[in-house]
Amino acid sequence: MPQYEHAVMFHTARLAPDLANRSDDQFGAGLGIHLAPLIEKMTKGAETFQGGGWEVLSHQLTPLDGHLVMSLLLRRKKAG
């Protein structure tokens, strides 16, 4: 059975201050504007994070004080 190591990677994006006051369609579009670059940054980051070789097990999106925090739970096979 393979042995794995785990890590968590975080990135944040500042949300538009009026995002919560928008219509559902506008909210979705605004959220997409913030998520697209965040996903791209995290995808590239996972390739090199702590030496690379990670697979994503899960993710979490959390709004926090005007920011959107995205965390990824990662795993990779242990060397050896």
PDB file of N, CA, C and O in Angstrom:
ATOM      1  N   MET A   1       0.844  -1.175   0.000  1.00  0.00           N
ATOM      2  CA  MET A   1       0.000   0.000   0.000  1.00  0.00           C
ATOM      3  C   MET A   1       0.896   1.248   0.000  1.00  0.00           C
ATOM      4  O   MET A   1       1.824   1.342   0.804  1.00  0.00           O
ATOM      5  N   PRO A   2       0.620   2.207  -0.901  1.00  0.00           N
ATOM      6  CA  PRO A   2       1.470   3.403  -0.965  1.00  0.00           C
ATOM      7  C   PRO A   2       1.318   4.285   0.273  1.00  0.00           C
ATOM      8  O   PRO A   2       0.242   4.375   0.864  1.00  0.00           O
ATOM      9  N   GLN A   3       2.400   4.919   0.644  1.00  0.00           N
ATOM     10  CA  GLN A   3       2.405   5.891   1.739  1.00  0.00           C
ATOM     11  C   GLN A   3       2.301   7.288   1.128  1.00  0.00           C
ATOM     12  O   GLN A   3       2.916   7.565   0.098  1.00  0.00           O
ATOM     13  N   TYR A   4       1.528   8.160   1.757  1.00  0.00           N
ATOM     14  CA  TYR A   4       1.320   9.506   1.242  1.00  0.00           C
ATOM     15  C   TYR A   4       1.721  10.558   2.267  1.00  0.00           C
ATOM     16  O   TYR A   4       1.685  10.324   3.475  1.00  0.00           O
ATOM     17  N   GLU A   5       2.100  11.714   1.757  1.00  0.00           N
ATOM     18  CA  GLU A   5       2.253  12.893   2.593  1.00  0.00           C
ATOM     19  C   GLU A   5       1.188  13.894   2.146  1.00  0.00           C
ATOM     20  O   GLU A   5       0.743  13.873   0.998  1.00  0.00           O
ATOM     21  N   HIS A   6       0.793  14.761   3.059  1.00  0.00           N
ATOM     22  CA  HIS A   6      -0.293  15.704   2.798  1.00  0.00           C
ATOM     23  C   HIS A   6       0.160  17.134   3.077  1.00  0.00           C
ATOM     24  O   HIS A   6       1.066  17.369   3.877  1.00  0.00           O
ATOM     25  N   ALA A   7      -0.478  18.069   2.411  1.00  0.00           N
ATOM     26  CA  ALA A   7      -0.192  19.487   2.619  1.00  0.00           C
ATOM     27  C   ALA A   7      -1.451  20.276   2.303  1.00  0.00           C
ATOM     28  O   ALA A   7      -2.363  19.774   1.647  1.00  0.00           O
ATOM     29  N   VAL A   8      -1.493  21.503   2.770  1.00  0.00           N
ATOM     30  CA  VAL A   8      -2.594  22.413   2.459  1.00  0.00           C
ATOM     31  C   VAL A   8      -1.986  23.657   1.832  1.00  0.00           C
ATOM     32  O   VAL A   8      -1.018  24.215   2.347  1.00  0.00           O
ATOM     33  N   MET A   9      -2.559  24.083   0.724  1.00  0.00           N
ATOM     34  CA  MET A   9      -2.101  25.272   0.011  1.00  0.00           C
ATOM     35  C   MET A   9      -3.228  26.304   0.034  1.00  0.00           C
ATOM     36  O   MET A   9      -4.390  25.963  -0.186  1.00  0.00           O
ATOM     37  N   PHE A  10      -2.883  27.568   0.301  1.00  0.00           N
ATOM     38  CA  PHE A  10      -3.864  28.649   0.384  1.00  0.00           C
ATOM     39  C   PHE A  10      -3.554  29.747  -0.614  1.00  0.00           C
ATOM     40  O   PHE A  10      -2.391  30.021  -0.910  1.00  0.00           O
ATOM     41  N   HIS A  11      -4.597  30.371  -1.128  1.00  0.00           N
ATOM     42  CA  HIS A  11      -4.490  31.605  -1.920  1.00  0.00           C
ATOM     43  C   HIS A  11      -5.718  32.445  -1.609  1.00  0.00           C
ATOM     44  O   HIS A  11      -6.763  31.916  -1.230  1.00  0.00           O
ATOM     45  N   THR A  12      -5.587  33.753  -1.770  1.00  0.00           N
ATOM     46  CA  THR A  12      -6.706  34.650  -1.505  1.00  0.00           C
ATOM     47  C   THR A  12      -6.922  35.614  -2.660  1.00  0.00           C
ATOM     48  O   THR A  12      -6.019  35.880  -3.453  1.00  0.00           O
ATOM     49  N   ALA A  13      -8.139  36.128  -2.733  1.00  0.00           N
ATOM     50  CA  ALA A  13      -8.498  37.186  -3.689  1.00  0.00           C
ATOM     51  C   ALA A  13      -9.400  38.170  -2.962  1.00  0.00           C
ATOM     52  O   ALA A  13     -10.263  37.768  -2.182  1.00  0.00           O
ATOM     53  N   ARG A  14      -9.204  39.443  -3.213  1.00  0.00           N
ATOM     54  CA  ARG A  14     -10.053  40.470  -2.606  1.00  0.00           C
ATOM     55  C   ARG A  14     -11.366  40.524  -3.381  1.00  0.00           C
ATOM     56  O   ARG A  14     -11.365  40.606  -4.610  1.00  0.00           O
ATOM     57  N   LEU A  15     -12.478  40.479  -2.662  1.00  0.00           N
ATOM     58  CA  LEU A  15     -13.809  40.551  -3.275  1.00  0.00           C
ATOM     59  C   LEU A  15     -14.233  42.004  -3.445  1.00  0.00           C
ATOM     60  O   LEU A  15     -13.846  42.869  -2.659  1.00  0.00           O
ATOM     61  N   ALA A  16     -15.019  42.260  -4.463  1.00  0.00           N
ATOM     62  CA  ALA A  16     -15.593  43.594  -4.658  1.00  0.00           C
ATOM     63  C   ALA A  16     -16.470  43.911  -3.454  1.00  0.00           C
ATOM     64  O   ALA A  16     -17.247  43.058  -3.026  1.00  0.00           O
ATOM     65  N   PRO A  17     -16.365  45.126  -2.893  1.00  0.00           N
ATOM     66  CA  PRO A  17     -17.097  45.437  -1.658  1.00  0.00           C
ATOM     67  C   PRO A  17     -18.617  45.328  -1.781  1.00  0.00           C
ATOM     68  O   PRO A  17     -19.291  45.045  -0.791  1.00  0.00           O
ATOM     69  N   ASP A  18     -19.161  45.543  -2.958  1.00  0.00           N
ATOM     70  CA  ASP A  18     -20.617  45.505  -3.128  1.00  0.00           C
ATOM     71  C   ASP A  18     -21.122  44.171  -3.675  1.00  0.00           C
ATOM     72  O   ASP A  18     -22.289  44.068  -4.051  1.00  0.00           O
ATOM     73  N   LEU A  19     -20.275  43.161  -3.724  1.00  0.00           N
ATOM     74  CA  LEU A  19     -20.646  41.879  -4.334  1.00  0.00           C
ATOM     75  C   LEU A  19     -21.893  41.273  -3.684  1.00  0.00           C
ATOM     76  O   LEU A  19     -22.749  40.737  -4.389  1.00  0.00           O
ATOM     77  N   ALA A  20     -22.010  41.345  -2.382  1.00  0.00           N
ATOM     78  CA  ALA A  20     -23.151  40.746  -1.677  1.00  0.00           C
ATOM     79  C   ALA A  20     -24.463  41.457  -1.981  1.00  0.00           C
ATOM     80  O   ALA A  20     -25.530  40.879  -1.776  1.00  0.00           O
ATOM     81  N   ASN A  21     -24.414  42.685  -2.459  1.00  0.00           N
ATOM     82  CA  ASN A  21     -25.624  43.456  -2.749  1.00  0.00           C
ATOM     83  C   ASN A  21     -26.103  43.309  -4.183  1.00  0.00           C
ATOM     84  O   ASN A  21     -27.091  43.937  -4.561  1.00  0.00           O
ATOM     85  N   ARG A  22     -25.448  42.516  -4.974  1.00  0.00           N
ATOM     86  CA  ARG A  22     -25.804  42.365  -6.388  1.00  0.00           C
ATOM     87  C   ARG A  22     -26.892  41.299  -6.564  1.00  0.00           C
ATOM     88  O   ARG A  22     -27.148  40.494  -5.668  1.00  0.00           O
ATOM     89  N   SER A  23     -27.522  41.315  -7.738  1.00  0.00           N
ATOM     90  CA  SER A  23     -28.510  40.276  -8.060  1.00  0.00           C
ATOM     91  C   SER A  23     -27.791  38.928  -8.149  1.00  0.00           C
ATOM     92  O   SER A  23     -26.563  38.870  -8.196  1.00  0.00           O
ATOM     93  N   ASP A  24     -28.574  37.849  -8.170  1.00  0.00           N
ATOM     94  CA  ASP A  24     -27.976  36.518  -8.240  1.00  0.00           C
ATOM     95  C   ASP A  24     -27.071  36.375  -9.465  1.00  0.00           C
ATOM     96  O   ASP A  24     -25.957  35.862  -9.361  1.00  0.00           O
ATOM     97  N   ASP A  25     -27.552  36.833 -10.629  1.00  0.00           N
ATOM     98  CA  ASP A  25     -26.746  36.734 -11.853  1.00  0.00           C
ATOM     99  C   ASP A  25     -25.481  37.570 -11.755  1.00  0.00           C
ATOM    100  O   ASP A  25     -24.404  37.123 -12.149  1.00  0.00           O
ATOM    101  N   GLN A  26     -25.611  38.778 -11.230  1.00  0.00           N
ATOM    102  CA  GLN A  26     -24.443  39.645 -11.087  1.00  0.00           C
ATOM    103  C   GLN A  26     -23.472  39.079 -10.047  1.00  0.00           C
ATOM    104  O   GLN A  26     -22.255  39.165 -10.212  1.00  0.00           O
ATOM    105  N   PHE A  27     -24.014  38.507  -8.992  1.00  0.00           N
ATOM    106  CA  PHE A  27     -23.173  37.896  -7.967  1.00  0.00           C
ATOM    107  C   PHE A  27     -22.359  36.752  -8.564  1.00  0.00           C
ATOM    108  O   PHE A  27     -21.151  36.661  -8.348  1.00  0.00           O
ATOM    109  N   GLY A  28     -23.030  35.878  -9.318  1.00  0.00           N
ATOM    110  CA  GLY A  28     -22.346  34.748  -9.953  1.00  0.00           C
ATOM    111  C   GLY A  28     -21.259  35.199 -10.908  1.00  0.00           C
ATOM    112  O   GLY A  28     -20.161  34.641 -10.917  1.00  0.00           O
ATOM    113  N   ALA A  29     -21.561  36.208 -11.714  1.00  0.00           N
ATOM    114  CA  ALA A  29     -20.568  36.727 -12.658  1.00  0.00           C
ATOM    115  C   ALA A  29     -19.400  37.354 -11.904  1.00  0.00           C
ATOM    116  O   ALA A  29     -18.242  37.159 -12.275  1.00  0.00           O
ATOM    117  N   GLY A  30     -19.696  38.100 -10.856  1.00  0.00           N
ATOM    118  CA  GLY A  30     -18.639  38.733 -10.065  1.00  0.00           C
ATOM    119  C   GLY A  30     -17.758  37.717  -9.366  1.00  0.00           C
ATOM    120  O   GLY A  30     -16.541  37.881  -9.287  1.00  0.00           O
ATOM    121  N   LEU A  31     -18.380  36.672  -8.861  1.00  0.00           N
ATOM    122  CA  LEU A  31     -17.615  35.618  -8.204  1.00  0.00           C
ATOM    123  C   LEU A  31     -16.704  34.916  -9.214  1.00  0.00           C
ATOM    124  O   LEU A  31     -15.558  34.585  -8.910  1.00  0.00           O
ATOM    125  N   GLY A  32     -17.233  34.695 -10.418  1.00  0.00           N
ATOM    126  CA  GLY A  32     -16.430  34.078 -11.473  1.00  0.00           C
ATOM    127  C   GLY A  32     -15.206  34.904 -11.831  1.00  0.00           C
ATOM    128  O   GLY A  32     -14.147  34.356 -12.138  1.00  0.00           O
ATOM    129  N   ILE A  33     -15.351  36.214 -11.791  1.00  0.00           N
ATOM    130  CA  ILE A  33     -14.222  37.106 -12.079  1.00  0.00           C
ATOM    131  C   ILE A  33     -13.110  36.891 -11.054  1.00  0.00           C
ATOM    132  O   ILE A  33     -11.930  36.945 -11.398  1.00  0.00           O
ATOM    133  N   HIS A  34     -13.482  36.652  -9.811  1.00  0.00           N
ATOM    134  CA  HIS A  34     -12.484  36.431  -8.761  1.00  0.00           C
ATOM    135  C   HIS A  34     -11.931  35.011  -8.785  1.00  0.00           C
ATOM    136  O   HIS A  34     -10.756  34.801  -8.485  1.00  0.00           O
ATOM    137  N   LEU A  35     -12.760  34.041  -9.137  1.00  0.00           N
ATOM    138  CA  LEU A  35     -12.328  32.643  -9.089  1.00  0.00           C
ATOM    139  C   LEU A  35     -11.392  32.254 -10.232  1.00  0.00           C
ATOM    140  O   LEU A  35     -10.458  31.480 -10.023  1.00  0.00           O
ATOM    141  N   ALA A  36     -11.625  32.772 -11.424  1.00  0.00           N
ATOM    142  CA  ALA A  36     -10.814  32.363 -12.577  1.00  0.00           C
ATOM    143  C   ALA A  36      -9.318  32.569 -12.342  1.00  0.00           C
ATOM    144  O   ALA A  36      -8.552  31.622 -12.521  1.00  0.00           O
ATOM    145  N   PRO A  37      -8.866  33.770 -11.947  1.00  0.00           N
ATOM    146  CA  PRO A  37      -7.428  33.925 -11.720  1.00  0.00           C
ATOM    147  C   PRO A  37      -6.928  33.144 -10.501  1.00  0.00           C
ATOM    148  O   PRO A  37      -5.776  32.710 -10.466  1.00  0.00           O
ATOM    149  N   LEU A  38      -7.791  32.972  -9.512  1.00  0.00           N
ATOM    150  CA  LEU A  38      -7.413  32.223  -8.325  1.00  0.00           C
ATOM    151  C   LEU A  38      -7.167  30.757  -8.678  1.00  0.00           C
ATOM    152  O   LEU A  38      -6.187  30.167  -8.222  1.00  0.00           O
ATOM    153  N   ILE A  39      -8.031  30.177  -9.472  1.00  0.00           N
ATOM    154  CA  ILE A  39      -7.873  28.775  -9.894  1.00  0.00           C
ATOM    155  C   ILE A  39      -6.620  28.618 -10.742  1.00  0.00           C
ATOM    156  O   ILE A  39      -5.877  27.650 -10.583  1.00  0.00           O
ATOM    157  N   GLU A  40      -6.384  29.564 -11.641  1.00  0.00           N
ATOM    158  CA  GLU A  40      -5.186  29.500 -12.479  1.00  0.00           C
ATOM    159  C   GLU A  40      -3.926  29.572 -11.610  1.00  0.00           C
ATOM    160  O   GLU A  40      -2.985  28.805 -11.814  1.00  0.00           O
ATOM    161  N   LYS A  41      -3.909  30.488 -10.649  1.00  0.00           N
ATOM    162  CA  LYS A  41      -2.757  30.648  -9.757  1.00  0.00           C
ATOM    163  C   LYS A  41      -2.519  29.379  -8.939  1.00  0.00           C
ATOM    164  O   LYS A  41      -1.375  28.964  -8.754  1.00  0.00           O
ATOM    165  N   MET A  42      -3.588  28.769  -8.453  1.00  0.00           N
ATOM    166  CA  MET A  42      -3.439  27.579  -7.631  1.00  0.00           C
ATOM    167  C   MET A  42      -3.021  26.365  -8.457  1.00  0.00           C
ATOM    168  O   MET A  42      -2.260  25.520  -7.984  1.00  0.00           O
ATOM    169  N   THR A  43      -3.512  26.280  -9.675  1.00  0.00           N
ATOM    170  CA  THR A  43      -3.120  25.171 -10.550  1.00  0.00           C
ATOM    171  C   THR A  43      -1.626  25.227 -10.828  1.00  0.00           C
ATOM    172  O   THR A  43      -0.928  24.218 -10.729  1.00  0.00           O
ATOM    173  N   LYS A  44      -1.142  26.410 -11.175  1.00  0.00           N
ATOM    174  CA  LYS A  44       0.294  26.570 -11.423  1.00  0.00           C
ATOM    175  C   LYS A  44       1.087  26.359 -10.139  1.00  0.00           C
ATOM    176  O   LYS A  44       2.160  25.755 -10.157  1.00  0.00           O
ATOM    177  N   GLY A  45       0.561  26.855  -9.033  1.00  0.00           N
ATOM    178  CA  GLY A  45       1.258  26.714  -7.757  1.00  0.00           C
ATOM    179  C   GLY A  45       1.387  25.271  -7.304  1.00  0.00           C
ATOM    180  O   GLY A  45       2.415  24.889  -6.745  1.00  0.00           O
ATOM    181  N   ALA A  46       0.355  24.461  -7.539  1.00  0.00           N
ATOM    182  CA  ALA A  46       0.391  23.056  -7.119  1.00  0.00           C
ATOM    183  C   ALA A  46       1.452  22.274  -7.884  1.00  0.00           C
ATOM    184  O   ALA A  46       1.983  21.284  -7.381  1.00  0.00           O
ATOM    185  N   GLU A  47       1.761  22.719  -9.101  1.00  0.00           N
ATOM    186  CA  GLU A  47       2.782  22.037  -9.906  1.00  0.00           C
ATOM    187  C   GLU A  47       4.165  22.158  -9.282  1.00  0.00           C
ATOM    188  O   GLU A  47       5.005  21.275  -9.452  1.00  0.00           O
ATOM    189  N   THR A  48       4.404  23.256  -8.557  1.00  0.00           N
ATOM    190  CA  THR A  48       5.732  23.489  -7.989  1.00  0.00           C
ATOM    191  C   THR A  48       5.734  23.542  -6.457  1.00  0.00           C
ATOM    192  O   THR A  48       6.805  23.599  -5.854  1.00  0.00           O
ATOM    193  N   PHE A  49       4.575  23.525  -5.824  1.00  0.00           N
ATOM    194  CA  PHE A  49       4.464  23.629  -4.371  1.00  0.00           C
ATOM    195  C   PHE A  49       5.292  22.555  -3.693  1.00  0.00           C
ATOM    196  O   PHE A  49       5.088  21.366  -3.940  1.00  0.00           O
ATOM    197  N   GLN A  50       6.212  22.952  -2.854  1.00  0.00           N
ATOM    198  CA  GLN A  50       7.062  22.026  -2.093  1.00  0.00           C
ATOM    199  C   GLN A  50       7.608  20.887  -2.953  1.00  0.00           C
ATOM    200  O   GLN A  50       7.631  19.736  -2.519  1.00  0.00           O
ATOM    201  N   GLY A  51       8.039  21.201  -4.154  1.00  0.00           N
ATOM    202  CA  GLY A  51       8.646  20.210  -5.036  1.00  0.00           C
ATOM    203  C   GLY A  51       7.711  19.562  -6.042  1.00  0.00           C
ATOM    204  O   GLY A  51       8.166  18.787  -6.883  1.00  0.00           O
ATOM    205  N   GLY A  52       6.411  19.857  -5.980  1.00  0.00           N
ATOM    206  CA  GLY A  52       5.445  19.347  -6.959  1.00  0.00           C
ATOM    207  C   GLY A  52       5.046  17.896  -6.730  1.00  0.00           C
ATOM    208  O   GLY A  52       5.367  17.292  -5.706  1.00  0.00           O
ATOM    209  N   GLY A  53       4.330  17.353  -7.720  1.00  0.00           N
ATOM    210  CA  GLY A  53       3.877  15.969  -7.660  1.00  0.00           C
ATOM    211  C   GLY A  53       2.606  15.751  -6.856  1.00  0.00           C
ATOM    212  O   GLY A  53       2.303  14.621  -6.472  1.00  0.00           O
ATOM    213  N   TRP A  54       1.855  16.822  -6.594  1.00  0.00           N
ATOM    214  CA  TRP A  54       0.663  16.737  -5.749  1.00  0.00           C
ATOM    215  C   TRP A  54      -0.595  16.420  -6.549  1.00  0.00           C
ATOM    216  O   TRP A  54      -0.696  16.762  -7.727  1.00  0.00           O
ATOM    217  N   GLU A  55      -1.539  15.770  -5.906  1.00  0.00           N
ATOM    218  CA  GLU A  55      -2.891  15.649  -6.434  1.00  0.00           C
ATOM    219  C   GLU A  55      -3.826  16.317  -5.425  1.00  0.00           C
ATOM    220  O   GLU A  55      -3.577  16.297  -4.220  1.00  0.00           O
ATOM    221  N   VAL A  56      -4.908  16.908  -5.942  1.00  0.00           N
ATOM    222  CA  VAL A  56      -5.866  17.607  -5.087  1.00  0.00           C
ATOM    223  C   VAL A  56      -6.877  16.609  -4.556  1.00  0.00           C
ATOM    224  O   VAL A  56      -7.505  15.881  -5.325  1.00  0.00           O
ATOM    225  N   LEU A  57      -7.035  16.574  -3.229  1.00  0.00           N
ATOM    226  CA  LEU A  57      -8.023  15.699  -2.604  1.00  0.00           C
ATOM    227  C   LEU A  57      -9.334  16.429  -2.359  1.00  0.00           C
ATOM    228  O   LEU A  57     -10.411  15.860  -2.537  1.00  0.00           O
ATOM    229  N   SER A  58      -9.240  17.705  -1.946  1.00  0.00           N
ATOM    230  CA  SER A  58     -10.445  18.485  -1.705  1.00  0.00           C
ATOM    231  C   SER A  58     -10.094  19.967  -1.726  1.00  0.00           C
ATOM    232  O   SER A  58      -8.925  20.351  -1.730  1.00  0.00           O
ATOM    233  N   HIS A  59     -11.138  20.782  -1.739  1.00  0.00           N
ATOM    234  CA  HIS A  59     -10.950  22.234  -1.727  1.00  0.00           C
ATOM    235  C   HIS A  59     -11.986  22.869  -0.811  1.00  0.00           C
ATOM    236  O   HIS A  59     -12.990  22.254  -0.453  1.00  0.00           O
ATOM    237  N   GLN A  60     -11.719  24.098  -0.448  1.00  0.00           N
ATOM    238  CA  GLN A  60     -12.635  24.863   0.394  1.00  0.00           C
ATOM    239  C   GLN A  60     -12.574  26.318  -0.047  1.00  0.00           C
ATOM    240  O   GLN A  60     -11.487  26.854  -0.264  1.00  0.00           O
ATOM    241  N   LEU A  61     -13.720  26.956  -0.181  1.00  0.00           N
ATOM    242  CA  LEU A  61     -13.811  28.400  -0.439  1.00  0.00           C
ATOM    243  C   LEU A  61     -14.431  29.045   0.784  1.00  0.00           C
ATOM    244  O   LEU A  61     -15.490  28.623   1.249  1.00  0.00           O
ATOM    245  N   THR A  62     -13.772  30.067   1.305  1.00  0.00           N
ATOM    246  CA  THR A  62     -14.243  30.731   2.514  1.00  0.00           C
ATOM    247  C   THR A  62     -14.184  32.235   2.334  1.00  0.00           C
ATOM    248  O   THR A  62     -13.109  32.768   2.061  1.00  0.00           O
ATOM    249  N   PRO A  63     -15.309  32.947   2.478  1.00  0.00           N
ATOM    250  CA  PRO A  63     -15.242  34.410   2.480  1.00  0.00           C
ATOM    251  C   PRO A  63     -14.760  34.874   3.853  1.00  0.00           C
ATOM    252  O   PRO A  63     -15.224  34.379   4.880  1.00  0.00           O
ATOM    253  N   LEU A  64     -13.827  35.825   3.863  1.00  0.00           N
ATOM    254  CA  LEU A  64     -13.258  36.284   5.123  1.00  0.00           C
ATOM    255  C   LEU A  64     -12.839  37.743   4.992  1.00  0.00           C
ATOM    256  O   LEU A  64     -11.889  38.061   4.277  1.00  0.00           O
ATOM    257  N   ASP A  65     -13.552  38.629   5.689  1.00  0.00           N
ATOM    258  CA  ASP A  65     -13.200  40.051   5.732  1.00  0.00           C
ATOM    259  C   ASP A  65     -12.922  40.649   4.351  1.00  0.00           C
ATOM    260  O   ASP A  65     -11.885  41.279   4.143  1.00  0.00           O
ATOM    261  N   GLY A  66     -13.842  40.453   3.416  1.00  0.00           N
ATOM    262  CA  GLY A  66     -13.695  41.032   2.086  1.00  0.00           C
ATOM    263  C   GLY A  66     -12.770  40.267   1.162  1.00  0.00           C
ATOM    264  O   GLY A  66     -12.448  40.743   0.073  1.00  0.00           O
ATOM    265  N   HIS A  67     -12.341  39.093   1.581  1.00  0.00           N
ATOM    266  CA  HIS A  67     -11.486  38.243   0.755  1.00  0.00           C
ATOM    267  C   HIS A  67     -12.164  36.899   0.532  1.00  0.00           C
ATOM    268  O   HIS A  67     -13.027  36.481   1.304  1.00  0.00           O
ATOM    269  N   LEU A  68     -11.760  36.245  -0.522  1.00  0.00           N
ATOM    270  CA  LEU A  68     -12.163  34.873  -0.774  1.00  0.00           C
ATOM    271  C   LEU A  68     -10.906  34.027  -0.582  1.00  0.00           C
ATOM    272  O   LEU A  68      -9.921  34.199  -1.300  1.00  0.00           O
ATOM    273  N   VAL A  69     -10.943  33.120   0.384  1.00  0.00           N
ATOM    274  CA  VAL A  69      -9.803  32.260   0.679  1.00  0.00           C
ATOM    275  C   VAL A  69     -10.087  30.885   0.078  1.00  0.00           C
ATOM    276  O   VAL A  69     -11.114  30.273   0.368  1.00  0.00           O
ATOM    277  N   MET A  70      -9.174  30.411  -0.754  1.00  0.00           N
ATOM    278  CA  MET A  70      -9.303  29.077  -1.334  1.00  0.00           C
ATOM    279  C   MET A  70      -8.186  28.221  -0.761  1.00  0.00           C
ATOM    280  O   MET A  70      -7.014  28.593  -0.812  1.00  0.00           O
ATOM    281  N   SER A  71      -8.561  27.075  -0.219  1.00  0.00           N
ATOM    282  CA  SER A  71      -7.559  26.136   0.277  1.00  0.00           C
ATOM    283  C   SER A  71      -7.719  24.810  -0.447  1.00  0.00           C
ATOM    284  O   SER A  71      -8.829  24.384  -0.762  1.00  0.00           O
ATOM    285  N   LEU A  72      -6.605  24.179  -0.699  1.00  0.00           N
ATOM    286  CA  LEU A  72      -6.588  22.865  -1.330  1.00  0.00           C
ATOM    287  C   LEU A  72      -5.890  21.887  -0.408  1.00  0.00           C
ATOM    288  O   LEU A  72      -4.801  22.172   0.091  1.00  0.00           O
ATOM    289  N   LEU A  73      -6.502  20.739  -0.176  1.00  0.00           N
ATOM    290  CA  LEU A  73      -5.845  19.639   0.517  1.00  0.00           C
ATOM    291  C   LEU A  73      -5.165  18.792  -0.551  1.00  0.00           C
ATOM    292  O   LEU A  73      -5.815  18.306  -1.477  1.00  0.00           O
ATOM    293  N   LEU A  74      -3.863  18.620  -0.419  1.00  0.00           N
ATOM    294  CA  LEU A  74      -3.057  17.932  -1.419  1.00  0.00           C
ATOM    295  C   LEU A  74      -2.453  16.667  -0.839  1.00  0.00           C
ATOM    296  O   LEU A  74      -2.290  16.544   0.375  1.00  0.00           O
ATOM    297  N   ARG A  75      -2.123  15.726  -1.717  1.00  0.00           N
ATOM    298  CA  ARG A  75      -1.357  14.556  -1.303  1.00  0.00           C
ATOM    299  C   ARG A  75      -0.452  14.142  -2.437  1.00  0.00           C
ATOM    300  O   ARG A  75      -0.719  14.412  -3.608  1.00  0.00           O
ATOM    301  N   ARG A  76       0.634  13.474  -2.056  1.00  0.00           N
ATOM    302  CA  ARG A  76       1.539  12.875  -3.020  1.00  0.00           C
ATOM    303  C   ARG A  76       2.186  11.668  -2.366  1.00  0.00           C
ATOM    304  O   ARG A  76       2.262  11.571  -1.141  1.00  0.00           O
ATOM    305  N   LYS A  77       2.648  10.757  -3.197  1.00  0.00           N
ATOM    306  CA  LYS A  77       3.316   9.563  -2.675  1.00  0.00           C
ATOM    307  C   LYS A  77       4.629   9.975  -2.028  1.00  0.00           C
ATOM    308  O   LYS A  77       5.351  10.834  -2.535  1.00  0.00           O
ATOM    309  N   LYS A  78       4.920   9.347  -0.903  1.00  0.00           N
ATOM    310  CA  LYS A  78       6.183   9.594  -0.232  1.00  0.00           C
ATOM    311  C   LYS A  78       7.314   8.985  -1.039  1.00  0.00           C
ATOM    312  O   LYS A  78       7.165   7.920  -1.637  1.00  0.00           O
ATOM    313  N   ALA A  79       8.443   9.672  -1.047  1.00  0.00           N
ATOM    314  CA  ALA A  79       9.614   9.159  -1.749  1.00  0.00           C
ATOM    315  C   ALA A  79      10.135   7.913  -1.038  1.00  0.00           C
ATOM    316  O   ALA A  79      10.081   7.795   0.186  1.00  0.00           O
ATOM    317  N   GLY A  80      10.630   7.008  -1.836  1.00  0.00           N
ATOM    318  CA  GLY A  80      11.267   5.820  -1.246  1.00  0.00           C
ATOM    319  C   GLY A  80      10.461   4.651  -1.329  1.00  0.00           C
ATOM    320  O   GLY A  80      10.872   3.584  -0.874  1.00  0.00           O
TER     321      GLY A  80
END
